[in-house]
Amino acid sequence: MRLLMLGGSEFAGRAVAEAALGRGWDVTVFNRGRHEPPPGVRALSGDRTAPDGLAALAEGEWDVVVDTWSKAPRAVRDAARLLRGRARRYVYVSSCSVYAWAPPAGYAEDAPLVEGAEADAEQTEYPQDKRGGELAVLDAFGADRSVFVRAGLILGPYENIGRLPWWLTRIARGGPVLAPGPRDLPLQYVDVRDLAAWILGAAEQELSGPYNLMSPQGHATMGELLDACAAVTGADAELRWTEPDVVLGAGIAPWTQLPVWVPPGTDMHDAMHGADVSRAVATGLTCRPVTETVSETWTWLRSIGGIAPQRPDRPPVGLDPEVEAKVLAGAGGGADTTP
């Protein structure tokens, strides 16, 4: 199989490129050359937002194109139009954010989508941009040769958003840790390597259409995630499980200040941790244990000096230590510290 990876040097793109190399595929990576691609790929350089930025792709044929673009949909449009006669299938890594807010718990791929998205648009809002990317691929490749990977929370090695790296770094620092409850809060996410494996399988099976791409609901819990962080770091950390009302009452923002976590019983939890993924599971999605994701992310993080890369277009995540200490002191005996 011949893969053209648009991107391929960071997080999801890199995981796809490495997985394809592991299967013996011929891999071409196209990006701006700011980061070193995996060894063994053919590297092409260009800036898809610049005039003639796709010139390096003027020739060549591929079985599948994988694109992770998340800004102006017109960049997806231009690439898809250029490649439609020379690639058999286009896989666009989209997002569950393309569903109209707020999708109900258990939403499937036929849930209503955001309005206002256009394939020719400049960068606007993230949900519209991702949906616009889908529309651009549909326009060029048609429904039978397009795959939309509607991912949710993605974790694992090479993460450049900072969610799991923040928790690992915080717990490694030790001491009392504000652990947002409840401990058995069900999570839904996908390890980036499981995402990559499913994408390659989708190309091999010649799948088409949209797929919610996360683990089954409750694949892990907040408690299992943070326990795994404590175990792999070996830190002298005390997880102090704190009721959601206490966390929210302190003005702490779910998802950003306390990464991964969103309070139960909310629209946000239904949207981020409540998707129906039966379609992806039926077509080959398998999800490794949370302990493996956490352990191997920690190994990677230490291998690069303990500081994770940060995408410049995404805000940093995490809770200020002073805010954490203040909340823990105020919670006092009200915090649930049950192991």
VOTIDO-273439 format. One line per 10 residues: their letters; for each residue x, y, z of N, C-alpha, C. Coordinates in Angstrom, 1 decimal, decimal comma. Layout:
<atoms>
a	X/Y/Z/X/Y/Z/X/Y/Z  ... .
</atoms>
This chain:
<atoms>
mrllmlggse	0,9/-1,2/0,0/0,0/0,0/0,0/0,9/1,3/0,0  0,4/2,3/-0,7/1,2/3,5/-0,8/0,4/4,6/-0,1  1,0/5,2/1,0/0,3/6,2/1,8/1,0/7,5/1,6  0,1/8,5/1,4/0,5/9,9/1,4/0,0/10,5/2,7  0,9/10,9/3,6/0,5/11,4/4,9/0,7/12,9/4,8  -0,4/13,7/4,9/-0,3/15,2/5,0/-0,1/15,6/6,4  1,1/15,9/6,7/1,6/16,1/8,1/2,6/15,0/8,3  2,5/14,3/9,4/3,3/13,1/9,6/4,5/13,2/10,5  4,8/14,4/11,1/5,9/14,5/12,0/5,5/14,7/13,4  4,2/15,0/13,7/3,7/15,2/15,0/2,5/14,3/15,3 .
fagravaeaa	2,4/14,0/16,5/1,2/13,2/17,2/0,5/12,3/16,2  -0,8/12,6/15,8/-1,5/11,6/15,1/-0,9/11,3/13,7  -0,4/12,3/13,0/0,2/12,1/11,7/1,4/11,2/11,9  2,2/11,4/12,9/3,4/10,6/13,1/3,0/9,2/13,4  2,0/9,0/14,2/1,6/7,7/14,6/1,1/6,9/13,4  0,4/7,6/12,5/-0,1/6,9/11,2/1,1/6,5/10,4  2,1/7,4/10,2/3,2/7,1/9,4/4,0/6,0/9,9  4,3/6,0/11,3/5,0/4,9/11,9/4,3/3,6/11,8  3,0/3,6/11,9/2,2/2,3/11,8/2,2/1,8/10,4  2,2/2,7/9,4/2,2/2,3/8,0/3,6/1,7/7,7 .
lgrgwdvtvf	4,7/2,3/8,2/6,0/1,7/8,0/6,1/0,3/8,6  5,5/0,2/9,8/5,5/-1,1/10,5/4,8/-2,2/9,7  3,9/-1,8/8,8/3,2/-2,8/8,0/3,8/-3,0/6,6  5,0/-2,3/6,5/5,7/-2,5/5,2/5,2/-1,6/4,1  4,4/-0,6/4,4/3,8/0,3/3,4/4,9/1,2/2,9  4,7/1,7/1,7/5,5/2,8/1,1/4,9/4,1/1,6  5,6/4,9/2,3/5,1/6,1/3,0/5,7/7,4/2,5  4,9/8,3/2,0/5,4/9,6/1,7/4,7/10,6/2,7  5,6/11,5/3,2/5,1/12,5/4,2/5,3/13,9/3,5  4,2/14,7/3,6/4,3/16,0/3,1/4,0/17,0/4,2 .
nrgrhepppg	4,9/17,9/4,5/4,7/18,9/5,5/5,7/20,1/5,3  5,7/21,0/6,3/6,5/22,2/6,1/8,0/22,0/6,5  8,3/20,8/7,0/9,7/20,5/7,3/10,2/21,0/8,6  9,3/21,4/9,5/9,7/22,0/10,7/10,1/21,0/11,8  9,6/19,7/11,6/10,0/18,7/12,5/10,4/17,5/11,7  11,3/16,7/12,3/11,9/15,5/11,6/10,8/14,4/11,5  10,6/13,9/10,3/9,6/12,9/10,1/10,3/11,5/10,5  9,5/10,5/10,7/10,0/9,2/11,0/11,0/8,7/10,0  12,1/8,0/10,4/13,0/7,5/9,5/12,3/6,4/8,6  12,7/6,4/7,3/12,1/5,4/6,4/11,0/6,0/5,5 .
vralsgdrta	10,6/7,2/5,7/9,6/7,8/4,8/10,3/8,6/3,7  9,5/8,8/2,6/9,9/9,8/1,6/9,4/11,1/2,0  10,2/12,1/2,2/9,8/13,4/2,8/9,7/14,5/1,6  8,5/15,1/1,5/8,3/16,2/0,6/7,9/17,4/1,4  8,4/18,6/1,0/8,2/19,8/1,8/7,3/20,8/1,0  6,5/21,5/1,8/5,6/22,5/1,2/4,7/23,1/2,2  4,2/24,3/2,0/3,3/24,9/2,9/1,9/25,0/2,2  1,0/24,2/2,6/-0,3/24,1/1,9/-1,1/25,4/2,0  -0,7/26,3/2,8/-1,5/27,6/2,9/-0,9/28,7/1,9  0,3/28,4/1,3/1,0/29,4/0,5/0,7/29,2/-1,0 .
pdglaalaeg	0,8/30,2/-1,8/0,6/30,0/-3,2/1,6/29,0/-3,7  1,2/28,1/-4,5/2,0/27,0/-5,1/2,6/26,1/-4,0  2,0/26,2/-2,8/2,5/25,4/-1,7/2,4/23,9/-1,8  1,6/23,4/-2,8/1,4/22,0/-3,0/2,2/21,5/-4,2  3,1/22,3/-4,7/3,9/21,9/-5,9/4,6/20,6/-5,8  5,1/20,2/-4,6/5,8/19,0/-4,4/4,9/17,8/-4,6  3,5/18,0/-4,6/2,6/16,9/-4,8/2,0/16,9/-6,3  2,7/17,6/-7,2/2,2/17,6/-8,5/2,3/16,3/-9,2  3,1/15,4/-8,8/3,2/14,1/-9,4/3,2/13,0/-8,3  2,8/11,8/-8,7/2,8/10,7/-7,7/1,4/10,1/-7,6 .
ewdvvvdtws	1,3/8,9/-7,3/0,0/8,2/-7,1/0,1/7,4/-5,8  -1,1/7,4/-5,1/-1,1/6,8/-3,8/-2,4/6,0/-3,6  -2,4/5,0/-2,8/-3,6/4,2/-2,5/-4,5/5,0/-1,5  -3,9/5,7/-0,6/-4,6/6,4/0,4/-3,9/7,7/0,8  -4,7/8,7/1,0/-4,2/10,0/1,6/-4,8/10,1/3,0  -4,0/10,5/4,0/-4,5/10,7/5,3/-4,2/12,2/5,7  -5,2/12,9/6,1/-5,0/14,3/6,3/-5,6/14,7/7,7  -4,8/15,4/8,5/-5,2/15,7/9,9/-5,5/17,2/10,0  -5,5/18,0/9,0/-5,7/19,4/9,0/-6,8/19,9/9,8  -6,6/21,0/10,6/-7,7/21,5/11,5/-7,9/23,0/11,4 .
kapravrdaa	-7,4/23,6/10,3/-7,6/25,1/10,2/-8,5/25,3/9,0  -8,2/26,3/8,2/-9,0/26,7/7,1/-9,4/25,5/6,2  -10,7/25,2/6,0/-11,1/24,1/5,1/-10,5/24,2/3,7  -10,3/25,4/3,2/-9,8/25,6/1,8/-8,5/24,9/1,6  -7,7/24,7/2,6/-6,5/23,9/2,5/-6,7/22,4/2,2  -7,8/21,9/2,8/-8,2/20,5/2,5/-8,8/20,5/1,1  -9,6/21,5/0,8/-10,1/21,5/-0,6/-9,1/21,5/-1,6  -8,0/22,3/-1,5/-7,0/22,4/-2,5/-6,2/21,1/-2,6  -5,9/20,5/-1,5/-5,2/19,2/-1,6/-6,0/18,1/-2,2  -7,3/18,0/-1,7/-8,2/17,0/-2,2/-8,4/17,1/-3,7 .
rllrgrarry	-8,6/18,3/-4,2/-8,8/18,5/-5,7/-7,6/18,1/-6,5  -6,4/18,5/-5,9/-5,2/18,1/-6,6/-4,9/16,6/-6,7  -5,4/15,9/-5,7/-5,0/14,5/-5,6/-6,2/13,5/-6,0  -7,3/14,1/-6,4/-8,5/13,2/-6,6/-8,3/12,2/-7,7  -7,5/12,6/-8,7/-7,3/11,6/-9,8/-6,1/10,7/-9,6  -5,3/10,9/-8,5/-4,1/10,1/-8,3/-4,1/9,4/-6,9  -5,2/9,4/-6,3/-5,3/8,7/-5,0/-6,6/7,9/-5,0  -6,7/6,8/-4,4/-7,9/5,9/-4,4/-8,8/6,3/-3,3  -8,3/6,8/-2,2/-9,1/7,1/-1,0/-8,5/8,2/-0,2  -9,4/9,0/0,4/-9,0/10,1/1,2/-9,5/10,0/2,6 .
vyvsscsvya	-8,7/9,8/3,6/-9,1/9,7/5,0/-8,8/11,0/5,7  -9,9/11,7/6,2/-9,7/12,9/6,9/-10,0/12,7/8,3  -9,0/13,1/9,2/-9,1/13,0/10,6/-9,9/14,2/11,1  -11,2/14,0/11,3/-12,1/15,1/11,7/-12,2/15,1/13,2  -13,4/15,3/13,7/-13,6/15,5/15,1/-15,1/15,3/15,5  -15,3/14,8/16,7/-16,7/14,7/17,2/-17,3/16,1/17,4  -16,5/17,1/17,3/-17,0/18,5/17,4/-17,8/18,9/16,3  -17,9/18,1/15,2/-18,7/18,5/14,0/-20,2/18,2/14,3  -20,5/17,6/15,4/-21,9/17,4/15,7/-22,5/18,6/16,4  -23,7/18,9/16,0/-24,4/20,1/16,6/-24,5/20,0/18,1 .
wappagyaed	-24,2/21,0/18,8/-24,2/21,0/20,3/-25,7/21,1/20,8  -26,0/20,3/21,8/-25,2/19,3/22,4/-25,7/18,0/22,0  -24,8/17,1/21,5/-25,3/15,8/21,1/-25,6/15,0/22,3  -26,7/14,2/22,3/-27,1/13,4/23,4/-26,2/12,2/23,7  -26,1/11,8/24,9/-25,3/10,6/25,2/-25,7/9,4/24,3  -24,8/8,7/23,8/-25,1/7,6/22,9/-25,2/8,0/21,4  -24,8/9,3/21,1/-25,0/9,7/19,7/-24,1/8,9/18,7  -24,7/8,7/17,6/-24,0/7,9/16,5/-23,7/8,9/15,4  -23,2/8,3/14,3/-22,7/9,1/13,2/-23,8/9,8/12,4  -25,1/9,5/12,7/-26,2/10,2/12,0/-26,7/11,3/12,8 .
aplvegaead	-26,1/11,7/13,9/-26,5/12,8/14,7/-26,4/14,1/13,9  -27,2/15,1/14,2/-27,2/16,4/13,5/-25,8/17,0/13,5  -25,4/17,7/12,4/-24,1/18,3/12,3/-24,2/19,8/12,4  -23,1/20,4/12,7/-23,0/21,9/12,9/-23,4/22,6/11,6  -24,0/23,7/11,7/-24,4/24,5/10,5/-23,3/25,6/10,2  -23,3/26,1/9,0/-22,4/27,2/8,6/-21,1/26,8/8,1  -20,8/25,5/7,9/-19,5/25,0/7,5/-19,5/25,1/5,9  -18,3/25,5/5,4/-18,1/25,6/4,0/-16,8/25,0/3,6  -16,7/24,3/2,5/-15,4/23,7/2,0/-14,4/24,8/1,6  -14,9/26,0/1,2/-14,1/27,0/0,6/-13,7/28,1/1,7 .
aeqteypqdk	-14,0/27,8/2,9/-13,9/28,8/4,0/-12,4/29,0/4,4  -12,2/30,2/4,9/-11,0/30,5/5,7/-11,2/30,0/7,1  -10,2/30,1/7,9/-10,3/29,5/9,3/-11,4/30,3/10,1  -12,3/29,6/10,7/-13,3/30,2/11,5/-13,3/29,6/12,9  -14,3/28,8/13,2/-14,4/28,1/14,5/-14,1/26,6/14,2  -13,5/26,0/15,3/-13,0/24,6/15,1/-14,1/23,6/14,6  -15,3/23,6/15,1/-16,3/22,7/14,6/-16,6/22,9/13,1  -16,8/24,2/12,8/-17,1/24,5/11,4/-15,9/24,2/10,5  -14,7/24,4/11,0/-13,5/24,1/10,2/-13,4/22,6/9,9  -13,6/21,8/10,9/-13,5/20,4/10,7/-14,6/19,9/9,8 .
rggelavlda	-15,8/20,4/9,9/-16,9/20,0/9,1/-16,6/20,5/7,6  -16,1/21,7/7,5/-15,7/22,2/6,2/-14,7/21,3/5,5  -13,7/20,8/6,3/-12,8/19,8/5,8/-13,4/18,6/5,2  -14,4/18,1/6,0/-15,2/16,9/5,5/-15,9/17,2/4,2  -16,5/18,4/4,1/-17,2/18,8/2,9/-16,3/18,9/1,7  -15,0/19,4/2,0/-14,1/19,5/0,9/-13,6/18,2/0,3  -13,5/17,2/1,2/-13,1/15,9/0,8/-14,3/15,2/0,0  -15,5/15,4/0,5/-16,6/14,9/-0,2/-16,7/15,4/-1,6  -16,5/16,7/-1,8/-16,6/17,4/-3,1/-15,6/16,8/-4,1  -14,4/16,5/-3,6/-13,4/16,0/-4,5/-13,4/14,5/-4,7 .
fgadrsvfvr	-13,7/13,7/-3,7/-13,5/12,3/-3,7/-14,9/11,5/-3,7  -15,9/12,2/-3,4/-17,2/11,5/-3,3/-17,4/10,7/-2,1  -18,6/10,3/-1,8/-18,9/9,6/-0,6/-18,3/8,2/-0,5  -18,1/7,6/-1,7/-17,6/6,2/-1,7/-16,1/6,1/-1,5  -15,4/7,2/-1,7/-13,9/7,2/-1,5/-13,4/8,1/-0,4  -14,3/8,5/0,5/-14,0/9,4/1,6/-14,2/8,7/2,9  -13,3/8,9/3,9/-13,5/8,4/5,2/-13,3/9,5/6,2  -14,2/9,7/7,1/-14,1/10,8/8,1/-14,0/10,1/9,5  -12,8/10,4/10,1/-12,5/9,8/11,4/-12,8/10,9/12,4  -14,0/10,7/13,0/-14,5/11,7/14,0/-14,0/11,4/15,4 .
aglilgpyen	-12,8/11,8/15,6/-12,1/11,5/16,9/-12,6/12,4/18,0  -12,4/11,9/19,2/-12,7/12,7/20,4/-11,3/13,0/21,1  -11,2/12,6/22,3/-10,0/12,7/23,1/-8,9/11,8/22,6  -7,8/12,3/22,2/-6,7/11,4/21,7/-5,5/11,5/22,7  -5,0/10,4/23,2/-3,9/10,4/24,1/-2,8/9,5/23,6  -1,7/9,5/24,2/-0,6/8,6/23,9/0,7/9,4/23,6  1,8/8,6/23,3/3,1/9,2/23,0/3,0/10,2/21,8  3,8/11,2/21,9/3,9/12,4/21,0/2,8/13,4/21,2  2,0/13,3/22,2/0,9/14,2/22,4/1,5/15,6/22,5  0,9/16,5/21,7/1,4/17,9/21,6/0,2/18,9/22,1 .
igrlpwwltr	-0,7/18,4/22,8/-1,8/19,2/23,4/-1,5/19,4/24,8  -1,0/18,3/25,5/-0,5/18,5/26,9/-1,4/17,9/27,9  -2,5/17,1/27,6/-3,4/16,7/28,6/-2,8/15,6/29,4  -2,5/14,4/28,9/-1,9/13,4/29,7/-0,5/13,7/30,2  0,3/14,4/29,4/1,6/14,9/29,9/1,5/15,8/31,1  0,4/16,6/31,2/0,2/17,4/32,4/0,0/16,6/33,6  -0,9/15,6/33,5/-1,3/14,8/34,6/0,0/14,0/35,1  0,7/13,5/34,2/1,9/12,7/34,5/2,9/13,6/35,2  3,1/14,8/34,7/4,1/15,7/35,3/3,6/16,2/36,7  2,3/16,5/36,8/1,8/16,9/38,1/1,9/15,8/39,1 .
iarggpvlap	1,5/14,6/38,8/1,6/13,5/39,8/3,0/13,2/40,1  3,9/13,3/39,1/5,3/13,0/39,4/5,9/14,0/40,4  5,3/15,2/40,5/5,8/16,2/41,4/5,5/15,8/42,9  4,5/14,9/43,0/4,2/14,4/44,4/3,3/15,4/45,2  3,1/14,9/46,4/2,2/15,7/47,3/0,7/15,5/47,1  -0,1/16,3/47,8/-1,5/16,2/47,6/-1,9/16,6/46,2  -2,7/15,8/45,5/-3,1/16,1/44,1/-4,6/16,3/44,0  -5,1/17,4/43,5/-6,6/17,5/43,3/-7,0/16,6/42,2  -7,8/15,6/42,6/-8,3/14,6/41,7/-9,8/14,8/41,5  -10,2/15,3/40,4/-11,6/15,6/40,2/-12,5/14,4/40,1 .
gprdlplqyv	-13,5/14,3/41,0/-14,3/13,1/41,0/-15,6/13,2/40,1  -16,3/12,1/40,1/-16,1/10,9/41,0/-15,1/10,0/40,4  -14,5/9,2/41,3/-13,4/8,3/40,9/-13,8/7,4/39,8  -15,1/7,0/39,8/-15,6/6,0/38,8/-16,2/6,7/37,5  -15,8/8,0/37,3/-16,3/8,7/36,2/-15,9/8,0/34,9  -16,8/7,6/34,0/-16,4/6,9/32,8/-15,8/7,8/31,8  -14,7/7,4/31,2/-14,0/8,2/30,2/-14,1/7,5/28,8  -13,9/8,3/27,8/-13,9/7,8/26,4/-12,8/8,5/25,7  -11,9/7,8/25,2/-10,7/8,4/24,5/-10,2/7,3/23,5  -9,1/7,7/22,8/-8,5/6,7/22,0/-7,0/6,9/22,0 .
dvrdlaawil	-6,2/5,8/22,2/-4,8/5,9/22,1/-4,4/6,2/20,6  -3,5/7,1/20,4/-3,2/7,6/19,1/-2,7/6,4/18,2  -2,1/5,4/18,8/-1,6/4,3/18,0/-2,8/3,4/17,6  -3,8/3,3/18,4/-5,0/2,5/18,1/-5,8/3,3/17,0  -5,8/4,6/17,1/-6,4/5,4/16,0/-5,7/5,2/14,7  -4,3/5,2/14,7/-3,6/4,9/13,5/-3,8/3,5/12,9  -3,9/2,5/13,8/-4,1/1,2/13,3/-5,5/1,1/12,6  -6,5/1,7/13,2/-7,8/1,7/12,6/-7,8/2,4/11,2  -7,2/3,5/11,1/-7,1/4,2/9,9/-6,5/3,4/8,8  -5,4/2,7/9,1/-4,8/1,8/8,0/-5,7/0,7/7,7 .
gaaeqelsgp	-6,4/0,1/8,7/-7,3/-1,0/8,4/-8,5/-0,5/7,6  -8,9/0,7/7,8/-10,0/1,3/7,0/-9,6/1,4/5,5  -8,3/1,8/5,3/-7,9/1,9/3,9/-7,8/0,5/3,3  -7,3/-0,5/4,0/-7,2/-1,8/3,5/-8,6/-2,4/3,2  -9,5/-2,1/4,0/-10,9/-2,6/3,8/-11,7/-1,8/2,8  -11,1/-0,7/2,4/-11,8/0,3/1,5/-13,1/0,7/2,1  -13,1/1,1/3,3/-14,3/1,7/4,0/-14,5/3,1/3,5  -15,7/3,6/3,8/-16,1/4,9/3,5/-17,1/5,4/4,5  -17,2/6,8/4,6/-18,2/7,3/5,5/-17,6/7,8/6,8  -18,5/8,3/7,7/-18,0/8,8/9,0/-18,0/7,7/10,1 .
ynlmspqgha	-17,0/7,8/11,0/-16,9/6,9/12,1/-16,5/7,7/13,3  -17,3/7,5/14,4/-16,8/8,0/15,7/-15,7/7,1/16,2  -14,5/7,7/16,4/-13,3/7,0/16,7/-12,8/7,3/18,1  -13,4/6,6/19,1/-12,9/6,6/20,5/-13,2/5,2/21,0  -12,7/5,0/22,2/-12,9/3,7/22,9/-14,4/3,6/23,2  -14,8/2,4/23,5/-16,2/2,2/24,0/-16,4/3,0/25,3  -17,6/3,4/25,6/-17,9/4,2/26,8/-17,4/3,4/28,0  -16,7/4,1/28,9/-16,2/3,4/30,1/-15,0/2,5/30,0  -14,3/2,6/28,8/-13,1/1,8/28,6/-12,2/2,0/29,8  -12,2/3,2/30,4/-11,4/3,5/31,6/-12,2/4,5/32,4 .
tmgelldaca	-11,8/4,7/33,6/-12,4/5,7/34,5/-11,3/6,7/34,9  -11,8/7,8/35,4/-10,9/8,9/35,9/-9,9/8,3/36,9  -10,5/7,4/37,8/-9,7/6,8/38,8/-8,6/5,9/38,2  -8,9/5,1/37,2/-8,0/4,2/36,6/-6,9/5,0/35,9  -7,3/6,1/35,3/-6,3/7,0/34,6/-5,3/7,5/35,6  -5,7/8,2/36,7/-4,8/8,8/37,6/-4,1/7,8/38,4  -4,7/6,6/38,7/-3,9/5,6/39,4/-2,8/5,1/38,6  -3,0/5,0/37,3/-1,9/4,5/36,4/-0,8/5,6/36,3  -1,2/6,9/36,4/-0,2/7,9/36,4/0,7/7,8/37,7  0,0/7,6/38,8/0,7/7,4/40,1/1,7/6,2/40,0 .
avtgadaelr	1,2/5,1/39,5/2,0/3,9/39,4/3,2/4,0/38,6  3,1/4,6/37,4/4,2/4,6/36,5/5,3/5,7/36,9  4,8/6,7/37,5/5,8/7,7/37,9/6,5/7,3/39,2  5,8/6,5/40,0/6,4/6,1/41,3/6,5/7,2/42,3  5,7/8,2/42,1/5,8/9,4/42,9/5,1/9,2/44,3  5,5/10,0/45,2/4,8/10,1/46,5/3,7/11,1/46,4  2,7/10,7/45,7/1,5/11,6/45,4/0,3/11,0/46,1  -0,5/11,9/46,7/-1,8/11,5/47,3/-2,9/12,1/46,5  -3,7/11,2/45,8/-4,8/11,6/45,1/-6,0/12,0/46,0  -6,4/13,2/46,0/-7,5/13,6/46,9/-8,7/13,8/46,0 .
wtepdvvlga	-9,6/12,8/46,0/-10,7/12,9/45,2/-11,7/13,9/45,7  -12,1/14,8/44,9/-12,9/16,0/45,2/-14,2/16,0/44,4  -15,3/16,3/45,1/-16,6/16,3/44,5/-16,6/17,4/43,4  -17,3/17,0/42,3/-17,4/18,0/41,2/-17,9/19,4/41,6  -18,9/19,5/42,5/-19,4/20,8/42,9/-18,3/21,6/43,6  -17,4/21,0/44,3/-16,3/21,7/44,9/-15,4/22,3/43,8  -15,1/21,4/42,9/-14,2/21,8/41,8/-14,8/23,0/41,0  -16,0/22,8/40,6/-16,7/23,9/39,8/-16,9/25,1/40,6  -17,2/25,0/41,9/-17,4/26,1/42,8/-16,2/27,0/42,9  -15,0/26,4/42,7/-13,8/27,1/42,8/-13,4/27,8/41,5 .
giapwtqlpv	-14,3/27,7/40,5/-14,1/28,4/39,3/-13,1/27,7/38,3  -12,8/26,4/38,6/-11,9/25,6/37,8/-12,6/25,1/36,5  -12,0/25,4/35,4/-12,6/25,0/34,1/-12,4/23,5/33,8  -13,4/22,7/33,6/-13,2/21,4/33,2/-12,5/21,3/31,8  -11,8/20,2/31,6/-11,2/19,9/30,3/-9,9/20,7/30,0  -9,9/22,0/30,4/-8,7/22,7/30,2/-7,8/22,9/31,4  -8,3/23,3/32,5/-7,5/23,4/33,7/-7,3/22,1/34,4  -8,3/21,2/34,3/-8,2/19,8/34,7/-8,4/18,9/33,5  -7,3/18,7/32,7/-7,4/18,0/31,4/-8,1/16,6/31,6  -8,9/16,3/30,5/-9,6/15,0/30,4/-10,9/15,1/31,1 .
wvppgtdmhd	-10,9/15,7/32,3/-12,1/15,6/33,2/-13,2/16,6/32,8  -14,4/16,1/32,7/-15,6/17,0/32,6/-16,6/16,4/33,6  -17,4/17,2/34,3/-18,3/16,7/35,3/-19,4/15,8/34,8  -19,8/14,8/35,5/-20,8/13,9/35,1/-22,2/14,6/35,0  -23,1/14,0/34,2/-24,4/14,6/34,1/-24,5/15,9/33,4  -23,5/16,2/32,6/-23,5/17,5/31,8/-23,5/17,2/30,3  -23,9/18,2/29,6/-23,8/18,1/28,1/-22,4/17,8/27,7  -21,5/18,4/28,3/-20,1/18,3/27,9/-19,6/16,8/28,1  -20,0/16,2/29,2/-19,6/14,8/29,4/-20,3/13,9/28,4  -21,5/14,2/28,1/-22,2/13,4/27,0/-21,5/13,5/25,7 .
amhgadvsra	-21,0/14,7/25,4/-20,4/15,0/24,1/-19,0/14,4/24,0  -18,2/14,5/25,1/-16,8/14,1/25,1/-16,6/12,6/25,5  -17,5/12,1/26,3/-17,3/10,7/26,8/-18,6/9,8/26,6  -19,4/10,2/25,6/-20,7/9,4/25,5/-21,0/9,0/24,1  -20,1/8,9/23,2/-20,4/8,6/21,8/-20,6/7,1/21,6  -21,5/6,8/20,6/-21,7/5,4/20,2/-20,6/5,1/19,2  -19,7/4,1/19,5/-18,6/3,8/18,6/-18,7/2,4/18,0  -19,9/1,8/18,0/-20,1/0,5/17,6/-19,7/0,3/16,1  -19,9/1,3/15,3/-19,5/1,2/13,9/-18,0/1,0/13,7  -17,2/1,8/14,5/-15,8/1,6/14,4/-15,3/0,3/15,0 .
vatgltcrpv	-15,9/-0,1/16,1/-15,6/-1,4/16,7/-15,9/-2,6/15,7  -17,0/-2,5/15,0/-17,4/-3,5/14,1/-16,4/-3,6/12,9  -15,7/-2,5/12,6/-14,8/-2,5/11,5/-13,3/-2,6/11,9  -13,1/-3,0/13,2/-11,7/-3,3/13,6/-11,1/-2,5/14,7  -11,8/-1,5/15,3/-11,2/-0,7/16,3/-10,9/-1,6/17,6  -9,7/-1,6/18,0/-9,4/-2,2/19,3/-8,6/-1,2/20,2  -8,8/-1,3/21,5/-8,2/-0,2/22,3/-7,4/-0,9/23,4  -6,2/-0,5/23,5/-5,3/-1,1/24,5/-5,6/-0,6/25,9  -5,2/-1,2/27,0/-5,5/-0,8/28,3/-4,9/0,6/28,7  -5,6/1,2/29,6/-5,2/2,6/29,9/-3,8/2,5/30,6 .
tetvsetwtw	-3,5/1,5/31,3/-2,1/1,4/31,9/-1,0/1,4/30,8  -1,3/0,8/29,7/-0,3/0,8/28,6/-0,2/2,2/28,0  -1,3/2,9/27,8/-1,2/4,2/27,2/-0,4/5,1/28,2  -0,7/5,1/29,4/-0,1/5,9/30,4/1,4/5,6/30,5  1,7/4,3/30,7/3,1/3,9/30,8/4,0/4,3/29,7  3,5/4,1/28,5/4,3/4,4/27,3/4,4/5,9/27,0  3,4/6,6/27,4/3,5/8,1/27,3/4,5/8,6/28,3  4,5/8,0/29,5/5,6/8,4/30,5/7,0/8,1/30,0  7,1/6,9/29,4/8,4/6,6/28,8/8,9/7,5/27,8  8,0/7,9/26,9/8,3/8,9/25,8/8,6/10,2/26,4 .
lrsiggiapq	7,8/10,7/27,4/8,0/12,0/28,0/9,4/12,1/28,6  9,8/11,1/29,3/11,1/11,1/29,9/12,2/11,1/28,9  11,9/10,4/27,8/13,0/10,3/26,7/13,3/11,6/26,1  12,3/12,6/26,2/12,6/13,9/25,6/12,8/15,0/26,6  13,2/14,5/27,8/13,5/15,5/28,9/12,4/15,9/29,8  11,2/15,3/29,7/10,1/15,6/30,6/9,2/16,7/30,2  9,5/17,4/29,1/8,7/18,5/28,7/8,1/18,2/27,3  6,8/18,1/27,3/6,1/17,7/26,1/6,0/18,9/25,1  6,0/18,6/23,8/5,8/19,6/22,8/4,5/20,2/22,9  4,3/21,5/22,5/3,0/22,2/22,6/2,7/22,8/21,3 .
rpdrppvgld	1,6/22,5/20,8/1,1/23,1/19,5/0,9/24,6/19,7  1,5/25,4/18,9/1,3/26,9/19,1/-0,1/27,4/18,9  -0,9/26,6/18,2/-2,3/27,1/18,0/-3,3/26,6/19,0  -2,8/25,9/20,1/-3,7/25,4/21,1/-3,2/26,0/22,4  -4,1/26,5/23,3/-3,7/27,1/24,6/-3,2/26,0/25,5  -2,3/26,4/26,4/-1,8/25,4/27,4/-2,9/24,9/28,3  -2,7/23,7/28,8/-3,7/23,2/29,8/-3,0/23,0/31,1  -3,9/22,8/32,2/-3,4/22,6/33,5/-3,8/23,6/34,5  -3,7/23,2/35,8/-4,1/24,0/36,9/-2,9/24,6/37,6  -3,1/25,9/37,9/-2,1/26,6/38,7/-1,9/26,0/40,0 .
peveakvlag	-0,7/25,7/40,5/-0,4/25,1/41,8/-1,1/25,9/42,9  -1,1/27,2/42,9/-1,7/27,9/44,0/-3,2/27,7/44,1  -3,8/27,7/42,9/-5,3/27,4/42,9/-5,5/26,0/43,4  -4,7/25,0/43,0/-4,9/23,7/43,5/-4,8/23,6/45,0  -3,7/24,2/45,6/-3,5/24,2/47,0/-4,7/24,9/47,8  -5,2/26,0/47,2/-6,3/26,7/47,9/-7,5/25,8/47,9  -7,8/25,1/46,8/-9,0/24,3/46,8/-8,9/23,1/47,7  -7,7/22,5/47,8/-7,5/21,4/48,7/-7,6/21,8/50,1  -7,1/23,0/50,4/-7,1/23,5/51,8/-8,6/23,8/52,2  -9,3/24,4/51,2/-10,7/24,7/51,5/-11,6/23,5/51,6 .
agggadttp	-11,3/22,5/50,8/-12,1/21,3/50,8/-12,0/20,6/52,1  -10,8/20,6/52,7/-10,6/20,0/54,0/-11,1/18,5/54,1  -11,9/18,3/55,0/-12,5/16,9/55,2/-13,5/16,6/54,2  -14,0/17,6/53,4/-15,0/17,4/52,4/-14,5/16,6/51,2  -13,2/16,6/51,0/-12,7/15,9/49,8/-12,8/14,4/50,1  -13,1/13,7/49,0/-13,2/12,2/49,1/-11,9/11,6/48,8  -11,2/11,1/49,8/-9,8/10,6/49,6/-9,9/9,1/49,6  -11,0/8,5/49,4/-11,1/7,0/49,4/-10,2/6,4/48,4  -9,3/5,4/48,7/-8,5/4,8/47,7/-9,2/4,0/46,7 .
</atoms>
